[in-house]
Amino acid sequence: IGTVYNHFRSKADLVSAVAIELAETIRARSAPGRARLKTATEQMAAGCRRYLGLAETAPRWALLILDVASIDPGFRK
């Protein structure tokens, strides 16, 4: 039995894998709410409101979201 590092070439690869997993989880959990919004504009506005609320109540999580978005550009959509 090896350590988790046996599955990744570097710490950066490990961090990237975790970020992508987080992004996929957030996308999956927010999909029902996004589906109820009719336009991309409504989706963007709702996402911005959610992020700003998160930044106010849980700044560390908000920073994590920024890190995830920098690793997984598709997350920003």
N, C-alpha and C positions, 0 to 999 in steps of 0.2 A: 504494500500500500504506500503510494507516494503522496507527496504534498500537492496542494492545488497548483503550485508553481510547475509541477511536472507536465501540466496540461497547457501551459502558456509559455511563450518564448521570453516574455519580459513582464515587468510590472505594468507597463503601459498597455500591453495586450490584455492583461487581466482586467484592468480598469475599463478598457474599451468594451470588453465582453459584458461586464456588469452594467455599464451605461446602456448598452444596446438592449439588454434584458429589461432594465427599468423602463426604457422608452417603449418597448413592446407592451409591457404590462400597463403602462399609463394609457397608451393608445387603445388597448383592448377595453380597459375599464371606462374610458370616456366615450367610446364609440356610441353607446345608446343615447347619451345626451347630445352628442354632435348630430346624430341622425335626426333628432327632433328639430334641429335648426334648419331653416329653409335655404339660406344662402351662405356662401363662403364668408361674406361680410359679418353675418350674425355669428358664425363659428369663430371668426377671428376676434370679434368683440367679446364673446363669452370667454375665450381663452385668455385674453388680456385681463379681463376682470378677475378671473380665477387666479391668474399668476400674481396680480397685484395684491389680492387678498392673502395669498400664500406668503408673499414677501412681507406683508405687514404682520401676520400672525406666526409665521415660522420661517424666519429669514434663512436659516441654514438649508431648509428644504428648497427654498427658492434658488439659492446658489447652486444646489445640486441639479436642479432643473436646467440651469444655464450650462452647467458642465455637460449634462446629457445631450443638450441641443448642439453643443460644439462637437461632440463625437458622432452623433447621428443626425446629419442634416435633415433627413426625412422627418424627424421629430418636429421640426419647426413648422411643418405643413399642417 
